[in-house]
Amino acid sequence: MGILSGVMSGLGIGGGTILIPSLVILTKTSQQIAQSVNLISFIPSSIVALIVHLKNNNIEKSMIKKLILPGIIATCIGALLAIKINSDILKKIFSLFLFVMGLYEFISIKNIKNKK
Amino acid sequence: MTFLLDLHDHKAHATAISIILPLTIISSLIYIKSGNASLKVTIIVTIGSMIGAYIGSKILNRIPVNVIRKVFGTIMIITAIGMMFN
């Protein structure tokens, strides 16, 4: 399953959108734990990616300053909420989000075609 | 980010990671502190996703993006409906 989700993230689609549901459905972990696994497993690979990008000078530093502070605040609120919410309700919210993202995959196909 | 901030794809991706990474570390710490983490599952998944990322980047070049998007879009919608009513 880790391999599968890794394939997904290698393909450029958020691995978590596949990893989290498969953990919840197949191994019966709670929604919170599945989400934490997804977050933590992302850290090592993104550190490597970030170092490569820094070397290639691909990072827009002015953009970071604008986005990082609101990001940190929103992250704290989000994570604290996710911990407090009942696992079943969190699961419902997540599935709604997943549904919208699934639709978005189809919509973005049309956009790519229109651009061409 | 590509749409909202008018950055080039490549730079958008790199800049996104540089912002997401610290945010991920912060929320991971919050999850761990509250006891909502599992070391065993995390290790298995991390190893798996490294192998998977390697395989994924190899097959990426062979399958057209539109096909991948359609397949994943379908999987995501079906899973979402399953989770909603389960």
N, CA and C atoms of all chains as a GROMACS GRO file, in nm:
protein
  606
    1MET      N    1   0.083  -0.121   0.000
    1MET     CA    2   0.000   0.000   0.000
    1MET      C    3   0.085   0.125   0.000
    2GLY      N    4   0.194   0.121   0.079
    2GLY     CA    5   0.289   0.232   0.075
    2GLY      C    6   0.346   0.247  -0.064
    3ILE      N    7   0.378   0.130  -0.124
    3ILE     CA    8   0.433   0.132  -0.259
    3ILE      C    9   0.333   0.196  -0.354
    4LEU      N   10   0.209   0.154  -0.342
    4LEU     CA   11   0.103   0.206  -0.429
    4LEU      C   12   0.091   0.357  -0.416
    5SER      N   13   0.088   0.405  -0.292
    5SER     CA   14   0.071   0.550  -0.273
    5SER      C   15   0.194   0.624  -0.320
    6GLY      N   16   0.311   0.559  -0.308
    6GLY     CA   17   0.433   0.619  -0.358
    6GLY      C   18   0.429   0.634  -0.509
    7VAL      N   19   0.373   0.531  -0.575
    7VAL     CA   20   0.357   0.540  -0.720
    7VAL      C   21   0.270   0.660  -0.754
    8MET      N   22   0.163   0.676  -0.679
    8MET     CA   23   0.071   0.788  -0.701
    8MET      C   24   0.144   0.921  -0.687
    9SER      N   25   0.219   0.937  -0.579
    9SER     CA   26   0.283   1.067  -0.558
    9SER      C   27   0.394   1.087  -0.660
   10GLY      N   28   0.458   0.978  -0.703
   10GLY     CA   29   0.556   0.988  -0.809
   10GLY      C   30   0.492   1.034  -0.939
   11LEU      N   31   0.366   1.002  -0.955
   11LEU     CA   32   0.295   1.042  -1.075
   11LEU      C   33   0.248   1.187  -1.068
   12GLY      N   34   0.276   1.252  -0.958
   12GLY     CA   35   0.242   1.393  -0.947
   12GLY      C   36   0.104   1.419  -0.894
   13ILE      N   37   0.038   1.314  -0.846
   13ILE     CA   38  -0.092   1.334  -0.784
   13ILE      C   39  -0.074   1.312  -0.635
   14GLY      N   40  -0.133   1.395  -0.556
   14GLY     CA   41  -0.115   1.385  -0.412
   14GLY      C   42  -0.129   1.242  -0.364
   15GLY      N   43  -0.021   1.187  -0.307
   15GLY     CA   44  -0.025   1.050  -0.260
   15GLY      C   45  -0.130   1.031  -0.151
   16GLY      N   46  -0.150   1.136  -0.073
   16GLY     CA   47  -0.242   1.126   0.040
   16GLY      C   48  -0.384   1.097  -0.001
   17THR      N   49  -0.422   1.147  -0.120
   17THR     CA   50  -0.560   1.122  -0.162
   17THR      C   51  -0.587   0.974  -0.182
   18ILE      N   52  -0.481   0.896  -0.206
   18ILE     CA   53  -0.499   0.752  -0.219
   18ILE      C   54  -0.460   0.682  -0.090
   19LEU      N   55  -0.350   0.730  -0.029
   19LEU     CA   56  -0.297   0.666   0.091
   19LEU      C   57  -0.396   0.668   0.208
   20ILE      N   58  -0.451   0.785   0.235
   20ILE     CA   59  -0.539   0.797   0.351
   20ILE      C   60  -0.662   0.705   0.342
   21PRO      N   61  -0.738   0.710   0.231
   21PRO     CA   62  -0.851   0.617   0.225
   21PRO      C   63  -0.811   0.471   0.231
   22SER      N   64  -0.698   0.434   0.167
   22SER     CA   65  -0.664   0.291   0.169
   22SER      C   66  -0.624   0.247   0.309
   23LEU      N   67  -0.559   0.335   0.384
   23LEU     CA   68  -0.526   0.301   0.523
   23LEU      C   69  -0.654   0.285   0.605
   24VAL      N   70  -0.746   0.379   0.587
   24VAL     CA   71  -0.868   0.377   0.668
   24VAL      C   72  -0.954   0.257   0.634
   25ILE      N   73  -0.968   0.229   0.503
   25ILE     CA   74  -1.059   0.123   0.462
   25ILE      C   75  -0.997  -0.015   0.482
   26LEU      N   76  -0.868  -0.031   0.441
   26LEU     CA   77  -0.810  -0.165   0.441
   26LEU      C   78  -0.751  -0.206   0.576
   27THR      N   79  -0.692  -0.110   0.650
   27THR     CA   80  -0.629  -0.152   0.775
   27THR      C   81  -0.704  -0.101   0.898
   28LYS      N   82  -0.815  -0.033   0.875
   28LYS     CA   83  -0.901   0.014   0.984
   28LYS      C   84  -0.828   0.104   1.085
   29THR      N   85  -0.731   0.180   1.035
   29THR     CA   86  -0.673   0.281   1.124
   29THR      C   87  -0.771   0.398   1.132
   30SER      N   88  -0.761   0.476   1.240
   30SER     CA   89  -0.852   0.589   1.252
   30SER      C   90  -0.811   0.697   1.154
   31GLN      N   91  -0.907   0.780   1.117
   31GLN     CA   92  -0.882   0.886   1.020
   31GLN      C   93  -0.765   0.974   1.064
   32GLN      N   94  -0.758   1.005   1.195
   32GLN     CA   95  -0.651   1.091   1.244
   32GLN      C   96  -0.514   1.028   1.224
   33ILE      N   97  -0.502   0.899   1.260
   33ILE     CA   98  -0.372   0.833   1.247
   33ILE      C   99  -0.332   0.824   1.101
   34ALA      N  100  -0.427   0.793   1.013
   34ALA     CA  101  -0.398   0.786   0.870
   34ALA      C  102  -0.345   0.921   0.821
   35GLN      N  103  -0.404   1.028   0.868
   35GLN     CA  104  -0.361   1.161   0.826
   35GLN      C  105  -0.221   1.193   0.879
   36SER      N  106  -0.193   1.151   1.002
   36SER     CA  107  -0.060   1.179   1.057
   36SER      C  108   0.046   1.098   0.984
   37VAL      N  109   0.014   0.972   0.950
   37VAL     CA  110   0.108   0.889   0.875
   37VAL      C  111   0.140   0.956   0.742
   38ASN      N  112   0.037   1.005   0.677
   38ASN     CA  113   0.053   1.072   0.548
   38ASN      C  114   0.143   1.194   0.560
   39LEU      N  115   0.122   1.273   0.665
   39LEU     CA  116   0.201   1.394   0.685
   39LEU      C  117   0.347   1.360   0.712
   40ILE      N  118   0.370   1.267   0.807
   40ILE     CA  119   0.507   1.239   0.849
   40ILE      C  120   0.586   1.174   0.738
   41SER      N  121   0.521   1.084   0.661
   41SER     CA  122   0.596   1.014   0.556
   41SER      C  123   0.633   1.108   0.442
   42PHE      N  124   0.567   1.224   0.437
   42PHE     CA  125   0.597   1.323   0.333
   42PHE      C  126   0.726   1.399   0.365
   43ILE      N  127   0.761   1.409   0.493
   43ILE     CA  128   0.874   1.495   0.534
   43ILE      C  129   1.008   1.454   0.473
   44PRO      N  130   1.053   1.327   0.489
   44PRO     CA  131   1.187   1.296   0.435
   44PRO      C  132   1.202   1.322   0.286
   45SER      N  133   1.104   1.279   0.206
   45SER     CA  134   1.120   1.295   0.062
   45SER      C  135   1.115   1.442   0.021
   46SER      N  136   1.036   1.523   0.094
   46SER     CA  137   1.029   1.663   0.054
   46SER      C  138   1.153   1.740   0.098
   47ILE      N  139   1.221   1.693   0.204
   47ILE     CA  140   1.348   1.756   0.240
   47ILE      C  141   1.449   1.736   0.126
   48VAL      N  142   1.454   1.614   0.074
   48VAL     CA  143   1.544   1.585  -0.038
   48VAL      C  144   1.508   1.673  -0.158
   49ALA      N  145   1.379   1.678  -0.190
   49ALA     CA  146   1.334   1.758  -0.305
   49ALA      C  147   1.370   1.905  -0.287
   50LEU      N  148   1.352   1.953  -0.164
   50LEU     CA  149   1.377   2.094  -0.136
   50LEU      C  150   1.525   2.129  -0.155
   51ILE      N  151   1.614   2.039  -0.111
   51ILE     CA  152   1.757   2.063  -0.127
   51ILE      C  153   1.793   2.074  -0.275
   52VAL      N  154   1.737   1.982  -0.355
   52VAL     CA  155   1.764   1.986  -0.499
   52VAL      C  156   1.714   2.118  -0.559
   53HIS      N  157   1.593   2.158  -0.520
   53HIS     CA  158   1.538   2.283  -0.574
   53HIS      C  159   1.620   2.405  -0.530
   54LEU      N  160   1.668   2.403  -0.407
   54LEU     CA  161   1.750   2.514  -0.359
   54LEU      C  162   1.877   2.527  -0.442
   55LYS      N  163   1.937   2.411  -0.472
   55LYS     CA  164   2.059   2.411  -0.552
   55LYS      C  165   2.033   2.466  -0.692
   56ASN      N  166   1.916   2.432  -0.746
   56ASN     CA  167   1.883   2.479  -0.881
   56ASN      C  168   1.822   2.619  -0.883
   57ASN      N  169   1.813   2.680  -0.764
   57ASN     CA  170   1.760   2.815  -0.754
   57ASN      C  171   1.618   2.828  -0.809
   58ASN      N  172   1.535   2.732  -0.778
   58ASN     CA  173   1.399   2.731  -0.831
   58ASN      C  174   1.298   2.796  -0.737
   59ILE      N  175   1.345   2.846  -0.623
   59ILE     CA  176   1.249   2.891  -0.522
   59ILE      C  177   1.237   3.042  -0.522
   60GLU      N  178   1.113   3.085  -0.528
   60GLU     CA  179   1.081   3.228  -0.532
   60GLU      C  180   1.072   3.277  -0.387
   61LYS      N  181   1.178   3.342  -0.338
   61LYS     CA  182   1.185   3.370  -0.194
   61LYS      C  183   1.085   3.476  -0.150
   62SER      N  184   1.056   3.572  -0.238
   62SER     CA  185   0.961   3.677  -0.200
   62SER      C  186   0.821   3.618  -0.174
   63MET      N  187   0.790   3.512  -0.251
   63MET     CA  188   0.660   3.446  -0.237
   63MET      C  189   0.648   3.378  -0.102
   64ILE      N  190   0.757   3.320  -0.054
   64ILE     CA  191   0.754   3.248   0.072
   64ILE      C  192   0.716   3.341   0.186
   65LYS      N  193   0.777   3.460   0.186
   65LYS     CA  194   0.749   3.554   0.294
   65LYS      C  195   0.601   3.588   0.304
   66LYS      N  196   0.538   3.601   0.187
   66LYS     CA  197   0.395   3.635   0.187
   66LYS      C  198   0.309   3.521   0.237
   67LEU      N  199   0.348   3.398   0.204
   67LEU     CA  200   0.259   3.285   0.226
   67LEU      C  201   0.282   3.210   0.357
   68ILE      N  202   0.404   3.221   0.411
   68ILE     CA  203   0.438   3.131   0.522
   68ILE      C  204   0.361   3.163   0.650
   69LEU      N  205   0.344   3.290   0.682
   69LEU     CA  206   0.278   3.324   0.809
   69LEU      C  207   0.131   3.283   0.812
   70PRO      N  208   0.051   3.326   0.711
   70PRO     CA  209  -0.087   3.277   0.710
   70PRO      C  210  -0.093   3.125   0.707
   71GLY      N  211   0.004   3.065   0.638
   71GLY     CA  212   0.009   2.919   0.629
   71GLY      C  213   0.025   2.856   0.765
   72ILE      N  214   0.117   2.910   0.844
   72ILE     CA  215   0.143   2.854   0.977
   72ILE      C  216   0.018   2.866   1.065
   73ILE      N  217  -0.045   2.982   1.060
   73ILE     CA  218  -0.166   3.002   1.142
   73ILE      C  219  -0.274   2.903   1.101
   74ALA      N  220  -0.298   2.891   0.969
   74ALA     CA  221  -0.402   2.800   0.920
   74ALA      C  222  -0.370   2.656   0.954
   75THR      N  223  -0.241   2.620   0.947
   75THR     CA  224  -0.200   2.484   0.979
   75THR      C  225  -0.232   2.448   1.124
   76CYS      N  226  -0.197   2.541   1.215
   76CYS     CA  227  -0.223   2.514   1.356
   76CYS      C  228  -0.372   2.496   1.382
   77ILE      N  229  -0.452   2.586   1.324
   77ILE     CA  230  -0.597   2.575   1.342
   77ILE      C  231  -0.647   2.442   1.287
   78GLY      N  232  -0.602   2.408   1.165
   78GLY     CA  233  -0.647   2.286   1.099
   78GLY      C  234  -0.609   2.161   1.178
   79ALA      N  235  -0.484   2.154   1.221
   79ALA     CA  236  -0.437   2.034   1.291
   79ALA      C  237  -0.508   2.019   1.425
   80LEU      N  238  -0.524   2.131   1.496
   80LEU     CA  239  -0.590   2.123   1.626
   80LEU      C  240  -0.736   2.081   1.611
   81LEU      N  241  -0.800   2.133   1.506
   81LEU     CA  242  -0.938   2.093   1.478
   81LEU      C  243  -0.946   1.944   1.448
   82ALA      N  244  -0.854   1.897   1.361
   82ALA     CA  245  -0.856   1.758   1.318
   82ALA      C  246  -0.841   1.662   1.436
   83ILE      N  247  -0.764   1.704   1.536
   83ILE     CA  248  -0.745   1.619   1.654
   83ILE      C  249  -0.872   1.611   1.737
   84LYS      N  250  -0.937   1.726   1.748
   84LYS     CA  251  -1.055   1.734   1.837
   84LYS      C  252  -1.178   1.667   1.778
   85ILE      N  253  -1.192   1.675   1.645
   85ILE     CA  254  -1.313   1.625   1.581
   85ILE      C  255  -1.322   1.473   1.593
   86ASN      N  256  -1.444   1.424   1.603
   86ASN     CA  257  -1.471   1.282   1.603
   86ASN      C  258  -1.423   1.218   1.472
   87SER      N  259  -1.363   1.098   1.483
   87SER     CA  260  -1.301   1.034   1.367
   87SER      C  261  -1.400   1.013   1.252
   88ASP      N  262  -1.524   0.978   1.284
   88ASP     CA  263  -1.624   0.954   1.179
   88ASP      C  264  -1.660   1.082   1.104
   89ILE      N  265  -1.673   1.191   1.180
   89ILE     CA  266  -1.706   1.319   1.116
   89ILE      C  267  -1.590   1.364   1.028
   90LEU      N  268  -1.468   1.348   1.080
   90LEU     CA  269  -1.350   1.385   1.003
   90LEU      C  270  -1.344   1.305   0.873
   91LYS      N  271  -1.384   1.178   0.883
   91LYS     CA  272  -1.385   1.091   0.766
   91LYS      C  273  -1.483   1.142   0.661
   92LYS      N  274  -1.600   1.186   0.708
   92LYS     CA  275  -1.701   1.241   0.616
   92LYS      C  276  -1.650   1.366   0.546
   93ILE      N  277  -1.588   1.455   0.625
   93ILE     CA  278  -1.534   1.579   0.567
   93ILE      C  279  -1.429   1.546   0.463
   94PHE      N  280  -1.343   1.449   0.499
   94PHE     CA  281  -1.237   1.410   0.407
   94PHE      C  282  -1.293   1.352   0.277
   95SER      N  283  -1.397   1.271   0.289
   95SER     CA  284  -1.451   1.208   0.169
   95SER      C  285  -1.516   1.311   0.077
   96LEU      N  286  -1.574   1.414   0.135
   96LEU     CA  287  -1.630   1.524   0.055
   96LEU      C  288  -1.519   1.593  -0.024
   97PHE      N  289  -1.410   1.619   0.048
   97PHE     CA  290  -1.294   1.682  -0.014
   97PHE      C  291  -1.239   1.596  -0.128
   98LEU      N  292  -1.232   1.465  -0.102
   98LEU     CA  293  -1.182   1.371  -0.201
   98LEU      C  294  -1.269   1.370  -0.326
   99PHE      N  295  -1.399   1.378  -0.305
   99PHE     CA  296  -1.496   1.379  -0.415
   99PHE      C  297  -1.472   1.501  -0.505
  100VAL      N  298  -1.456   1.618  -0.442
  100VAL     CA  299  -1.433   1.741  -0.517
  100VAL      C  300  -1.301   1.732  -0.595
  101MET      N  301  -1.196   1.677  -0.529
  101MET     CA  302  -1.067   1.662  -0.595
  101MET      C  303  -1.078   1.566  -0.714
  102GLY      N  304  -1.158   1.463  -0.699
  102GLY     CA  305  -1.180   1.367  -0.807
  102GLY      C  306  -1.244   1.435  -0.927
  103LEU      N  307  -1.346   1.518  -0.900
  103LEU     CA  308  -1.411   1.594  -1.007
  103LEU      C  309  -1.310   1.688  -1.073
  104TYR      N  310  -1.224   1.748  -0.990
  104TYR     CA  311  -1.127   1.842  -1.040
  104TYR      C  312  -1.031   1.777  -1.140
  105GLU      N  313  -0.997   1.649  -1.116
  105GLU     CA  314  -0.911   1.577  -1.209
  105GLU      C  315  -0.972   1.578  -1.350
  106PHE      N  316  -1.104   1.559  -1.357
  106PHE     CA  317  -1.171   1.558  -1.487
  106PHE      C  318  -1.178   1.698  -1.547
  107ILE      N  319  -1.207   1.798  -1.463
  107ILE     CA  320  -1.218   1.936  -1.512
  107ILE      C  321  -1.084   1.983  -1.567
  108SER      N  322  -0.974   1.945  -1.499
  108SER     CA  323  -0.843   1.992  -1.544
  108SER      C  324  -0.804   1.930  -1.677
  109ILE      N  325  -0.859   1.813  -1.709
  109ILE     CA  326  -0.834   1.754  -1.841
  109ILE      C  327  -0.890   1.846  -1.949
  110LYS      N  328  -1.012   1.895  -1.926
  110LYS     CA  329  -1.075   1.986  -2.023
  110LYS      C  330  -0.992   2.112  -2.041
  111ASN      N  331  -0.941   2.166  -1.929
  111ASN     CA  332  -0.862   2.289  -1.936
  111ASN      C  333  -0.737   2.270  -2.020
  112ILE      N  334  -0.673   2.154  -2.001
  112ILE     CA  335  -0.551   2.128  -2.078
  112ILE      C  336  -0.584   2.123  -2.227
  113LYS      N  337  -0.697   2.058  -2.259
  113LYS     CA  338  -0.738   2.048  -2.399
  113LYS      C  339  -0.769   2.185  -2.457
  114ASN      N  340  -0.837   2.270  -2.377
  114ASN     CA  341  -0.874   2.403  -2.426
  114ASN      C  342  -0.752   2.488  -2.456
  115LYS      N  343  -0.650   2.471  -2.373
  115LYS     CA  344  -0.529   2.550  -2.394
  115LYS      C  345  -0.463   2.517  -2.527
  116LYS      N  346  -0.473   2.390  -2.562
  116LYS     CA  347  -0.413   2.347  -2.689
  116LYS      C  348  -0.500   2.395  -2.804
  117MET      N  349  -0.121   2.724  -0.731
  117MET     CA  350  -0.025   2.834  -0.738
  117MET      C  351  -0.003   2.880  -0.881
  118THR      N  352  -0.005   2.786  -0.974
  118THR     CA  353   0.015   2.824  -1.114
  118THR      C  354  -0.094   2.922  -1.159
  119PHE      N  355  -0.219   2.894  -1.117
  119PHE     CA  356  -0.329   2.980  -1.158
  119PHE      C  357  -0.332   3.109  -1.078
  120LEU      N  358  -0.316   3.097  -0.947
  120LEU     CA  359  -0.341   3.211  -0.859
  120LEU      C  360  -0.229   3.313  -0.863
  121LEU      N  361  -0.107   3.267  -0.869
  121LEU     CA  362   0.004   3.360  -0.852
  121LEU      C  363   0.084   3.380  -0.980
  122ASP      N  364   0.042   3.313  -1.086
  122ASP     CA  365   0.106   3.332  -1.215
  122ASP      C  366   0.257   3.301  -1.211
  123LEU      N  367   0.290   3.192  -1.148
  123LEU     CA  368   0.429   3.147  -1.149
  123LEU      C  369   0.442   3.037  -1.254
  124HIS      N  370   0.562   3.015  -1.299
  124HIS     CA  371   0.582   2.903  -1.391
  124HIS      C  372   0.571   2.772  -1.315
  125ASP      N  373   0.523   2.671  -1.386
  125ASP     CA  374   0.499   2.541  -1.325
  125ASP      C  375   0.614   2.491  -1.238
  126HIS      N  376   0.730   2.498  -1.295
  126HIS     CA  377   0.848   2.443  -1.229
  126HIS      C  378   0.877   2.516  -1.098
  127LYS      N  379   0.881   2.649  -1.108
  127LYS     CA  380   0.908   2.730  -0.989
  127LYS      C  381   0.795   2.718  -0.888
  128ALA      N  382   0.673   2.709  -0.938
  128ALA     CA  383   0.558   2.697  -0.848
  128ALA      C  384   0.571   2.572  -0.763
  129HIS      N  385   0.611   2.464  -0.827
  129HIS     CA  386   0.626   2.337  -0.757
  129HIS      C  387   0.732   2.347  -0.647
  130ALA      N  388   0.846   2.404  -0.683
  130ALA     CA  389   0.957   2.417  -0.588
  130ALA      C  390   0.919   2.508  -0.472
  131THR      N  391   0.857   2.621  -0.505
  131THR     CA  392   0.818   2.715  -0.400
  131THR      C  393   0.711   2.654  -0.310
  132ALA      N  394   0.621   2.579  -0.371
  132ALA     CA  395   0.516   2.513  -0.293
  132ALA      C  396   0.576   2.420  -0.189
  133ILE      N  397   0.675   2.341  -0.231
  133ILE     CA  398   0.738   2.248  -0.136
  133ILE      C  399   0.803   2.324  -0.021
  134SER      N  400   0.870   2.436  -0.054
  134SER     CA  401   0.941   2.509   0.052
  134SER      C  402   0.844   2.567   0.154
  135ILE      N  403   0.719   2.588   0.114
  135ILE     CA  404   0.620   2.636   0.210
  135ILE      C  405   0.551   2.520   0.280
  136ILE      N  406   0.519   2.416   0.202
  136ILE     CA  407   0.445   2.303   0.259
  136ILE      C  408   0.528   2.227   0.362
  137LEU      N  409   0.658   2.214   0.336
  137LEU     CA  410   0.742   2.136   0.426
  137LEU      C  411   0.739   2.185   0.572
  138PRO      N  412   0.769   2.315   0.597
  138PRO     CA  413   0.759   2.359   0.737
  138PRO      C  414   0.618   2.342   0.794
  139LEU      N  415   0.516   2.365   0.712
  139LEU     CA  416   0.379   2.348   0.760
  139LEU      C  417   0.351   2.203   0.795
  140THR      N  418   0.405   2.111   0.713
  140THR     CA  419   0.385   1.969   0.740
  140THR      C  420   0.451   1.930   0.871
  141ILE      N  421   0.572   1.983   0.894
  141ILE     CA  422   0.643   1.950   1.018
  141ILE      C  423   0.562   2.000   1.139
  142ILE      N  424   0.509   2.121   1.129
  142ILE     CA  425   0.430   2.175   1.240
  142ILE      C  426   0.308   2.087   1.269
  143SER      N  427   0.232   2.054   1.164
  143SER     CA  428   0.112   1.977   1.192
  143SER      C  429   0.144   1.834   1.233
  144SER      N  430   0.256   1.778   1.182
  144SER     CA  431   0.298   1.646   1.229
  144SER      C  432   0.323   1.648   1.380
  145LEU      N  433   0.392   1.754   1.426
  145LEU     CA  434   0.421   1.765   1.568
  145LEU      C  435   0.293   1.772   1.651
  146ILE      N  436   0.195   1.846   1.599
  146ILE     CA  437   0.068   1.856   1.671
  146ILE      C  438   0.001   1.719   1.681
  147TYR      N  439   0.002   1.644   1.570
  147TYR     CA  440  -0.057   1.510   1.570
  147TYR      C  441   0.017   1.418   1.667
  148ILE      N  442   0.153   1.422   1.662
  148ILE     CA  443   0.232   1.333   1.747
  148ILE      C  444   0.208   1.364   1.894
  149LYS      N  445   0.209   1.493   1.927
  149LYS     CA  446   0.190   1.534   2.067
  149LYS      C  447   0.056   1.488   2.122
  150SER      N  448  -0.045   1.485   2.037
  150SER     CA  449  -0.178   1.447   2.084
  150SER      C  450  -0.198   1.296   2.081
  151GLY      N  451  -0.093   1.223   2.043
  151GLY     CA  452  -0.102   1.077   2.044
  151GLY      C  453  -0.172   1.019   1.923
  152ASN      N  454  -0.188   1.098   1.818
  152ASN     CA  455  -0.254   1.049   1.698
  152ASN      C  456  -0.154   1.005   1.591
  153ALA      N  457  -0.051   0.931   1.634
  153ALA     CA  458   0.046   0.887   1.535
  153ALA      C  459   0.082   0.742   1.563
  154SER      N  460   0.124   0.671   1.459
  154SER     CA  461   0.164   0.532   1.474
  154SER      C  462   0.299   0.513   1.406
  155LEU      N  463   0.400   0.487   1.487
  155LEU     CA  464   0.536   0.474   1.435
  155LEU      C  465   0.546   0.360   1.333
  156LYS      N  466   0.483   0.248   1.368
  156LYS     CA  467   0.494   0.128   1.284
  156LYS      C  468   0.436   0.154   1.145
  157VAL      N  469   0.314   0.203   1.142
  157VAL     CA  470   0.249   0.228   1.012
  157VAL      C  471   0.327   0.333   0.933
  158THR      N  472   0.377   0.435   1.004
  158THR     CA  473   0.450   0.541   0.936
  158THR      C  474   0.574   0.488   0.866
  159ILE      N  475   0.649   0.401   0.938
  159ILE     CA  476   0.772   0.346   0.880
  159ILE      C  477   0.741   0.262   0.757
  160ILE      N  478   0.640   0.175   0.768
  160ILE     CA  479   0.603   0.090   0.654
  160ILE      C  480   0.568   0.176   0.534
  161VAL      N  481   0.485   0.277   0.557
  161VAL     CA  482   0.438   0.361   0.447
  161VAL      C  483   0.553   0.442   0.386
  162THR      N  484   0.642   0.492   0.473
  162THR     CA  485   0.753   0.573   0.421
  162THR      C  486   0.843   0.491   0.330
  163ILE      N  487   0.877   0.371   0.374
  163ILE     CA  488   0.960   0.283   0.291
  163ILE      C  489   0.887   0.250   0.161
  164GLY      N  490   0.761   0.215   0.174
  164GLY     CA  491   0.682   0.182   0.056
  164GLY      C  492   0.674   0.296  -0.042
  165SER      N  493   0.657   0.418   0.011
  165SER     CA  494   0.638   0.528  -0.082
  165SER      C  495   0.769   0.567  -0.152
  166MET      N  496   0.882   0.536  -0.088
  166MET     CA  497   1.009   0.560  -0.157
  166MET      C  498   1.023   0.467  -0.276
  167ILE      N  499   0.994   0.338  -0.252
  167ILE     CA  500   0.999   0.241  -0.363
  167ILE      C  501   0.899   0.282  -0.471
  168GLY      N  502   0.781   0.320  -0.425
  168GLY     CA  503   0.673   0.356  -0.518
  168GLY      C  504   0.705   0.480  -0.600
  169ALA      N  505   0.767   0.578  -0.534
  169ALA     CA  506   0.800   0.701  -0.606
  169ALA      C  507   0.897   0.670  -0.719
  170TYR      N  508   0.988   0.577  -0.692
  170TYR     CA  509   1.084   0.536  -0.794
  170TYR      C  510   1.014   0.471  -0.912
  171ILE      N  511   0.927   0.373  -0.880
  171ILE     CA  512   0.852   0.306  -0.986
  171ILE      C  513   0.765   0.407  -1.062
  172GLY      N  514   0.700   0.495  -0.983
  172GLY     CA  515   0.609   0.594  -1.041
  172GLY      C  516   0.678   0.685  -1.140
  173SER      N  517   0.796   0.734  -1.102
  173SER     CA  518   0.864   0.826  -1.192
  173SER      C  519   0.910   0.755  -1.320
  174LYS      N  520   0.928   0.621  -1.311
  174LYS     CA  521   0.965   0.545  -1.430
  174LYS      C  522   0.848   0.529  -1.527
  175ILE      N  523   0.728   0.496  -1.472
  175ILE     CA  524   0.615   0.474  -1.563
  175ILE      C  525   0.549   0.604  -1.607
  176LEU      N  526   0.578   0.712  -1.534
  176LEU     CA  527   0.516   0.840  -1.566
  176LEU      C  528   0.534   0.878  -1.713
  177ASN      N  529   0.653   0.849  -1.764
  177ASN     CA  530   0.683   0.891  -1.900
  177ASN      C  531   0.612   0.807  -2.006
  178ARG      N  532   0.557   0.694  -1.964
  178ARG     CA  533   0.501   0.603  -2.064
  178ARG      C  534   0.350   0.617  -2.079
  179ILE      N  535   0.284   0.674  -1.978
  179ILE     CA  536   0.139   0.685  -1.985
  179ILE      C  537   0.100   0.832  -2.004
  180PRO      N  538   0.009   0.862  -2.097
  180PRO     CA  539  -0.033   1.001  -2.116
  180PRO      C  540  -0.102   1.058  -1.991
  181VAL      N  541  -0.074   1.186  -1.963
  181VAL     CA  542  -0.125   1.249  -1.841
  181VAL      C  543  -0.278   1.242  -1.833
  182ASN      N  544  -0.345   1.262  -1.947
  182ASN     CA  545  -0.492   1.260  -1.944
  182ASN      C  546  -0.548   1.127  -1.899
  183VAL      N  547  -0.483   1.019  -1.940
  183VAL     CA  548  -0.529   0.886  -1.899
  183VAL      C  549  -0.512   0.871  -1.748
  184ILE      N  550  -0.394   0.914  -1.697
  184ILE     CA  551  -0.368   0.904  -1.554
  184ILE      C  552  -0.472   0.981  -1.476
  185ARG      N  553  -0.499   1.105  -1.521
  185ARG     CA  554  -0.596   1.189  -1.451
  185ARG      C  555  -0.735   1.126  -1.448
  186LYS      N  556  -0.774   1.067  -1.560
  186LYS     CA  557  -0.906   1.003  -1.565
  186LYS      C  558  -0.914   0.886  -1.469
  187VAL      N  559  -0.809   0.804  -1.469
  187VAL     CA  560  -0.807   0.686  -1.381
  187VAL      C  561  -0.815   0.729  -1.235
  188PHE      N  562  -0.729   0.825  -1.197
  188PHE     CA  563  -0.726   0.868  -1.058
  188PHE      C  564  -0.854   0.941  -1.018
  189GLY      N  565  -0.903   1.025  -1.109
  189GLY     CA  566  -1.029   1.095  -1.082
  189GLY      C  567  -1.139   0.995  -1.049
  190THR      N  568  -1.145   0.888  -1.129
  190THR     CA  569  -1.248   0.786  -1.107
  190THR      C  570  -1.227   0.716  -0.973
  191ILE      N  571  -1.102   0.675  -0.946
  191ILE     CA  572  -1.073   0.607  -0.818
  191ILE      C  573  -1.113   0.697  -0.701
  192MET      N  574  -1.076   0.826  -0.710
  192MET     CA  575  -1.102   0.918  -0.600
  192MET      C  576  -1.251   0.936  -0.576
  193ILE      N  577  -1.329   0.949  -0.684
  193ILE     CA  578  -1.473   0.969  -0.667
  193ILE      C  579  -1.538   0.844  -0.606
  194ILE      N  580  -1.500   0.726  -0.657
  194ILE     CA  581  -1.558   0.602  -0.604
  194ILE      C  582  -1.522   0.586  -0.455
  195THR      N  583  -1.393   0.609  -0.422
  195THR     CA  584  -1.350   0.597  -0.283
  195THR      C  585  -1.424   0.695  -0.194
  196ALA      N  586  -1.441   0.818  -0.245
  196ALA     CA  587  -1.509   0.921  -0.166
  196ALA      C  588  -1.651   0.877  -0.132
  197ILE      N  589  -1.721   0.825  -0.232
  197ILE     CA  590  -1.859   0.781  -0.208
  197ILE      C  591  -1.860   0.665  -0.109
  198GLY      N  592  -1.763   0.573  -0.125
  198GLY     CA  593  -1.752   0.461  -0.032
  198GLY      C  594  -1.731   0.507   0.112
  199MET      N  595  -1.640   0.602   0.129
  199MET     CA  596  -1.610   0.650   0.265
  199MET      C  597  -1.727   0.725   0.326
  200MET      N  598  -1.798   0.796   0.240
  200MET     CA  599  -1.911   0.877   0.288
  200MET      C  600  -2.019   0.790   0.351
  201PHE      N  601  -2.047   0.676   0.287
  201PHE     CA  602  -2.160   0.595   0.333
  201PHE      C  603  -2.116   0.473   0.412
  202ASN      N  604  -1.988   0.469   0.450
  202ASN     CA  605  -1.939   0.351   0.522
  202ASN      C  606  -1.940   0.375   0.672
   0.00000   0.00000   0.00000
